[in-house]
């Protein structure tokens, strides 16, 4: 969804998806240094999702999406010193920070949650941009409102 830096959105919301993404990432990103934006739902096997991705990235930005989202500080603690890592509360700010950190010659990878992919898409495409149409009820998910 972006060229300078190259921005790739991939939900990769389970270990198999993350492994498939890791296998293809070098052919897509080339030798660009990659900033990973990661958010995950608390009930996912997020450690198994990060394992194949961490060796391929230069930096990690962790954020949270939705009421089911895992506390990003927990993920940041798990990453530890394996890669530079920072917590950014807002997914939109996480995207802006990662794009800035990557620079025009770098890469940004958004992974770990389809909700995060939607937030990143909207942040990159501007006001009114949606990855999921409103009729699916995602805008009311977790609010108690009927879809």
N, C-alpha and C positions, 0 to 999 in steps of 0.2 A: 504493500500500500504506500510505499515511499521509496525514492531512489537515491536521495543524498541526505542522510544515510539510507541505505537499503533497509527497509522495514518489513519484517515478515511476521504475520499473525498466524499462529497455529495453536488451537485450543490445547492440544497435548494434555488432556485432562485425566489421564491414567498412565500407569507404567508402560503399557504396550504402545500407546501413542507417543510418549516421550522417547521411547527407544527407537521407534520408526523415524521420528523427527531427527534424533541425533544421528541416525544412519545417513540421512539425506542432507543434513545441514551443511557439511563441507562443500558439496556440489552446488548448493544454492548460494551460500555466502562467500565462497572462495576463501581467500586469506585475510578477509576483513577482520579486525578486532570486533567482537560482538558484545553488546550490552544486553543481558537478559532481564526482561521485566517479568516477574513471576508472582502470581497470586494463585491460591488454591483453596478449595473448600475443605473445611476441617475434617470431613469424613473420608478424604482421599488418602491414598498411600503416597504422600508427597515426597518422602525420602527416596522411594524407588523411582519417582519421576525426576528428581534432581540428579540422581547418580549418573545417568548417561549424558546429561546436558552440561554439568559443571566443567568437565575437562575441555569443552569446546568454546567456553565464553571467557571474556576478560574481566567482566564485572557483572554484579547482580544487583538489581533494584527490586526490592520486595514491597508489595502493597497488598491491600485487601479490597475485595469486591463482595458486596452482599452480606446479609446477616449470617450466612453459613460460612463465611470466609474465615480461614485460619489467621490467627494473630501473626502479622508479618514479623514481629520480633522473634517469634519461635523459629521461623525459617531462617532469619538472619543469624541467630545463635547457632543453628545447625550448619550453616555454611561456614561459619567461623573464619578461619584464616585461609581457607582454600582459595578464595577469591575476594577481592574488595567487594564489600556488600554494604548497602544502605537501605534503610526503611523510609518509605515515602507514603504518608497516610492516604493521599488522594491518588487514585489511578490516573487521572488526567495529568496531575503534576508529575507522576512517575514517568509518563510518556514524554512529557516536555523535558524532564531531566535526562532521560536516557538518550533522546535525540540530540540534546546538547552535548552530552558526554561522548557519544559516538562520533560526532563530527561528520562532515559530508562524505568522507572516505570510509566510514565505519559501517557497522551493521547493528540493528536493533531487532531482537527476537522477543516476541510477546507470547508467553506460553503458561500453561498450568490451569487455565480456566476458560471456558467459552464465554463466561460473563466478562472476564478481563479482555478477551479479544474484542467483544462488543464495545467496551469502554474505550479501548485504544483506537478502534476504528472511528468512533465518534470524535475523539480528541484530535485525530489526525485529519479528518475530513471536514470538520467544522460544525457549527450549529445546525441541528436538524438531521445530521447524518446518523443513520441507524443501520446496524448490521442485521438486526432482527426487526421485522415489522411489528408495530404496536399491537396489532390484533392478536399476537401470540400471548399477550399479557405479561411480558417480561418486565414492563415498566411498573407493574403492580405486585410483582413477586415478593413475597415476604411481608407485605403490608397488611394482610388480612382482607384485602379487597377481593371481590369476585373477579375472575378473569373475564 
